[in-house]
Amino acid sequence: MKNLAPFIVIIVCVTMYYMYISPLTTDVSKLIAQKNQYSDVLTKAEEIKAKREDVSAKYSSISPDNINKLGRLIPDTFDAILFLNDISAIAARYNMSIRDFRSNSAVTATRGDSDVVSDAPFQVVTVGFAVTGTYDQFKKFISEVESSLRLMDISTLNITPELSVATGKTGADAYNYSLEVKTYSLK
């Protein structure tokens, strides 16, 4: 019996290893892998938190005046009345008036292609209007529109001579300028 005791202890140890210890080491390995994943997630969360604080600090350093300018550059929503008021004020400086104002509904567009509907962060609104005046007035008007804070692209421009109501003939200086512009707003 003395010779069998070491063999019995070895058999019990091997059995204990395969029945109890081996499954526990597998479970511990899974838990270690899960802990590493959680550590990675926590590290990324800390990086995101630091980035958010950095962006928040940069945003806080922007003056309210500049934030208002950004709001005029690309407003949150398109307001046709406010847009007409801005364009009319510019035209009035050059003794011109806006007529035949029209706008389409906002079309959501991608940054590269303004005719494709998608989940882009901005909308394109096409606005059309007409003004009448001399070429010099129109050049000054367009120059000021170009340098205004609102972001807009002139997509169509039609120029026709102004007809005199009394004679039915074209005037020497005056022209009708029909414009179609694309303006942008956030969603």
C-alpha positions as CSV (number, residue, x, y, z in Angstrom):
1,M,0.0,0.0,0.0
2,K,2.9,2.2,0.6
3,N,3.9,1.9,-3.0
4,L,0.5,2.8,-4.2
5,A,0.1,6.0,-2.1
6,P,2.3,8.2,-4.4
7,F,0.4,7.0,-7.5
8,I,-2.9,7.7,-5.8
9,V,-1.7,11.2,-4.9
10,I,-0.5,11.8,-8.4
11,I,-3.8,10.6,-9.9
12,V,-5.8,12.8,-7.5
13,C,-3.6,15.8,-8.4
14,V,-4.0,15.3,-12.1
15,T,-7.7,14.8,-11.7
16,M,-8.0,18.0,-9.6
17,Y,-6.0,19.9,-12.2
18,Y,-8.3,18.8,-15.1
19,M,-11.5,19.0,-13.1
20,Y,-11.0,22.2,-11.1
21,I,-7.8,24.2,-11.8
22,S,-7.8,24.1,-15.6
23,P,-11.3,25.5,-15.9
24,L,-10.4,28.2,-13.4
25,T,-7.3,29.2,-15.4
26,T,-9.5,29.5,-18.5
27,D,-12.0,31.7,-16.6
28,V,-9.1,33.8,-15.3
29,S,-7.7,34.2,-18.8
30,K,-11.1,35.4,-20.0
31,L,-11.3,37.8,-17.1
32,I,-7.8,39.2,-17.8
33,A,-8.7,39.8,-21.5
34,Q,-12.0,41.5,-20.4
35,K,-10.0,43.7,-17.9
36,N,-7.6,44.7,-20.7
37,Q,-10.6,45.7,-22.9
38,Y,-12.0,47.8,-20.1
39,S,-8.6,49.4,-19.5
40,D,-8.5,50.3,-23.2
41,V,-12.0,51.8,-23.0
42,L,-11.1,53.8,-19.9
43,T,-7.9,55.1,-21.6
44,K,-9.9,56.1,-24.7
45,A,-12.5,57.7,-22.4
46,E,-9.8,59.7,-20.7
47,E,-8.4,60.8,-24.1
48,I,-11.9,61.9,-25.2
49,K,-12.4,63.8,-22.0
50,A,-9.1,65.6,-22.4
51,K,-10.0,66.4,-26.0
52,R,-13.4,67.7,-24.9
53,E,-11.9,69.9,-22.3
54,D,-9.4,71.2,-24.8
55,V,-12.2,72.0,-27.3
56,S,-14.3,73.5,-24.6
57,A,-11.4,75.8,-23.5
58,K,-10.8,76.8,-27.2
59,Y,-14.6,77.5,-27.6
60,S,-14.6,79.6,-24.4
61,S,-11.7,81.7,-25.7
62,I,-13.8,82.7,-28.8
63,S,-15.3,86.2,-28.2
64,P,-19.0,86.6,-28.4
65,D,-18.6,89.0,-31.3
66,N,-16.8,86.3,-33.3
67,I,-19.5,83.7,-32.4
68,N,-22.1,86.1,-33.7
69,K,-20.1,86.5,-36.9
70,L,-20.0,82.7,-37.3
71,G,-23.8,82.6,-36.7
72,R,-24.2,85.1,-39.6
73,L,-21.8,83.2,-41.8
74,I,-23.8,79.9,-41.6
75,P,-26.9,80.4,-39.5
76,D,-28.7,77.6,-37.7
77,T,-31.7,77.8,-39.9
78,F,-32.5,79.7,-43.1
79,D,-34.8,82.7,-42.5
80,A,-36.0,84.1,-45.8
81,I,-37.2,87.4,-44.3
82,L,-33.9,88.0,-42.6
83,F,-32.0,87.1,-45.8
84,L,-34.2,89.5,-47.9
85,N,-33.7,92.2,-45.3
86,D,-29.9,91.8,-45.5
87,I,-29.9,91.8,-49.3
88,S,-32.3,94.7,-49.5
89,A,-30.2,96.8,-47.1
90,I,-27.2,96.2,-49.4
91,A,-29.2,97.1,-52.5
92,A,-30.6,100.2,-50.9
93,R,-27.1,101.6,-50.3
94,Y,-26.7,101.7,-54.1
95,N,-30.3,103.0,-54.9
96,M,-31.4,99.6,-56.0
97,S,-34.4,97.6,-54.8
98,I,-35.0,93.9,-54.7
99,R,-37.9,92.5,-56.6
100,D,-39.2,89.0,-57.7
101,F,-37.8,87.4,-54.5
102,R,-38.2,83.7,-54.3
103,S,-36.6,80.8,-52.4
104,N,-36.9,77.1,-52.6
105,S,-37.2,74.8,-49.6
106,A,-33.9,73.8,-48.0
107,V,-32.1,70.9,-49.5
108,T,-29.8,68.9,-47.4
109,A,-26.5,68.5,-49.2
110,T,-23.1,66.9,-48.9
111,R,-20.0,69.1,-48.8
112,G,-18.9,68.1,-52.3
113,D,-22.2,67.9,-54.1
114,S,-25.0,70.4,-53.4
115,D,-27.7,68.4,-55.2
116,V,-27.4,65.1,-53.2
117,V,-29.7,64.5,-50.2
118,S,-27.9,63.0,-47.3
119,D,-27.0,63.4,-43.6
120,A,-24.7,66.3,-44.2
121,P,-24.3,69.0,-41.5
122,F,-25.7,71.8,-43.6
123,Q,-28.5,72.7,-46.0
124,V,-28.4,74.6,-49.3
125,V,-31.2,77.1,-50.1
126,T,-31.5,78.5,-53.6
127,V,-32.8,82.1,-53.6
128,G,-33.7,84.2,-56.6
129,F,-34.2,87.9,-56.9
130,A,-33.9,90.8,-59.4
131,V,-32.5,94.3,-59.2
132,T,-32.4,97.2,-61.6
133,G,-29.6,99.7,-61.9
134,T,-26.5,100.8,-63.7
135,Y,-23.5,98.6,-64.3
136,D,-21.5,100.6,-61.7
137,Q,-24.3,100.3,-59.1
138,F,-24.4,96.6,-59.8
139,K,-20.7,96.1,-59.5
140,K,-20.7,97.9,-56.1
141,F,-23.7,95.8,-55.0
142,I,-22.1,92.5,-56.0
143,S,-18.8,93.6,-54.4
144,E,-20.6,94.2,-51.1
145,V,-22.6,91.0,-51.3
146,E,-19.3,89.2,-51.9
147,S,-17.7,90.7,-48.8
148,S,-20.8,90.3,-46.6
149,L,-20.6,87.8,-43.7
150,R,-23.3,85.5,-45.1
151,L,-21.9,82.6,-47.1
152,M,-23.5,82.5,-50.6
153,D,-22.6,81.5,-54.1
154,I,-24.0,83.2,-57.2
155,S,-25.1,80.3,-59.4
156,T,-27.0,82.2,-62.1
157,L,-26.9,85.8,-63.4
158,N,-29.0,87.1,-66.3
159,I,-28.6,90.7,-67.5
160,T,-31.2,92.4,-69.7
161,P,-31.6,96.0,-70.8
162,E,-34.2,98.0,-68.9
163,L,-37.1,99.1,-71.1
164,S,-38.4,102.6,-70.7
165,V,-42.1,102.6,-69.8
166,A,-42.8,105.9,-71.7
167,T,-41.0,105.0,-75.0
168,G,-40.9,101.2,-74.9
169,K,-37.2,101.4,-75.8
170,T,-34.2,100.3,-73.9
171,G,-32.5,102.8,-71.6
172,A,-29.0,103.9,-72.0
173,D,-27.7,103.0,-68.5
174,A,-30.2,100.8,-66.7
175,Y,-30.2,97.0,-66.8
176,N,-32.3,94.3,-65.1
177,Y,-30.1,91.8,-63.2
178,S,-31.7,88.5,-62.3
179,L,-29.7,86.5,-59.8
180,E,-29.9,83.1,-58.3
181,V,-27.7,82.5,-55.3
182,K,-27.2,79.5,-53.1
183,T,-26.9,80.2,-49.4
184,Y,-26.2,77.8,-46.6
185,S,-27.5,77.0,-43.1
186,L,-27.0,74.3,-40.5
187,K,-29.7,71.7,-39.9
